[in-house]
Amino acid sequence: MELNEAINLRTSVRYFMEEPVSDGEIRALIEAAIRAPTASGLENWLFVVFKSDEAREKIYELIGEGMEEYYRAVNLPEEKIKKLRGRIFEGGMFRAPAYIAVFINRDVRFLKGKEFDDVEFLWSAESAALAIENLMLKAVELGLGTVYIGVTNFRGIEEKVRELAGLGEEWALVGVIPVGRPRGEVKPRKRKKSVDEVLRFV
Ligand SMILES: Cc1cc2nc3c(=O)[nH]c(=O)nc-3n(C[C@H](O)[C@H](O)[C@H](O)COP(=O)(O)O)c2cc1C
């Protein structure tokens, strides 16, 4: 597949078929992920795959919990929240055969001074986000769908994801990526802004 095709076909997929994703496919995604640039060459990322029924159920519930918190935070009316809850818990939105949780290790640092705490964290998170985009583009090539889940970073939820992954507090969650074969039509979303609106030459 041409890179341009993968870039233009990638879109957030939130409904998946039950058909499993093979370990070989997961490996191919992570091989693509770790080709991303990584600040100071640190590679302080970790990709934890939730594939067992038990772990998947827990992560799916945590995503549902986070989404509900998000809908409340953006002041959606209760009626609408109820409908969206139904889409998640009855419609199976976000229910996937595999979830990849991407973590970074805060203790693995290149610049050690306190004054670099923020920038080191930002660089690590940015590196992991670039890895996630590589993974998402590779998924398109393999006929798989993905969506970036950020709500699992909400307080009280991130800790549970870390616990489920069996990791210590030095590991910060960057995102959770449900992966599976898309259920229904995949239609890339239009952008609200044109190139002319977001491009400036100086
Ligand atoms: C950092 C980040 C966090 C996101 N968190 C969520 C999320 O928690 N739940 C969700 O359904 N989509 C989430 N998304 C997906 C965006 O909603 C989506 O990318 C955006 O609406 C554009 O649509 P597209 O990906 O189909 O082009 C997130 C995307 C990014 C980059």
The ligand as a Gaussian input file, in Angstrom:
#p B3LYP/6-31G(d) Opt

LIG

0 1
 C       -4.589000      12.387000      21.924000
 C       -5.913000      11.877000      21.398000
 C       -6.861000      11.427000      22.296000
 C       -8.076000      10.907000      21.831000
 N       -8.967000      10.391000      22.731000
 C      -10.119000       9.831000      22.281000
 C      -10.992000       9.186000      23.204000
 O      -10.744000       9.125000      24.394000
 N      -12.120000       8.613000      22.706000
 C      -12.423000       8.641000      21.375000
 O      -13.467000       8.097000      20.991000
 N      -11.606000       9.226000      20.469000
 C      -10.456000       9.810000      20.888000
 N       -9.575000      10.382000      19.987000
 C       -9.888000      10.339000      18.541000
 C      -10.333000      11.705000      17.979000
 O      -11.631000      11.973000      18.444000
 C      -10.271000      11.654000      16.450000
 O       -8.948000      11.431000      16.032000
 C      -10.784000      12.964000      15.812000
 O      -12.143000      13.139000      16.064000
 C      -10.549000      12.982000      14.295000
 O      -11.170000      11.870000      13.663000
 P      -10.356000      10.812000      12.792000
 O       -9.320000      10.172000      13.693000
 O      -11.376000       9.810000      12.340000
 O       -9.707000      11.543000      11.659000
 C       -8.352000      10.908000      20.426000
 C       -7.376000      11.377000      19.531000
 C       -6.176000      11.850000      20.004000
 C       -5.129000      12.314000      19.026000

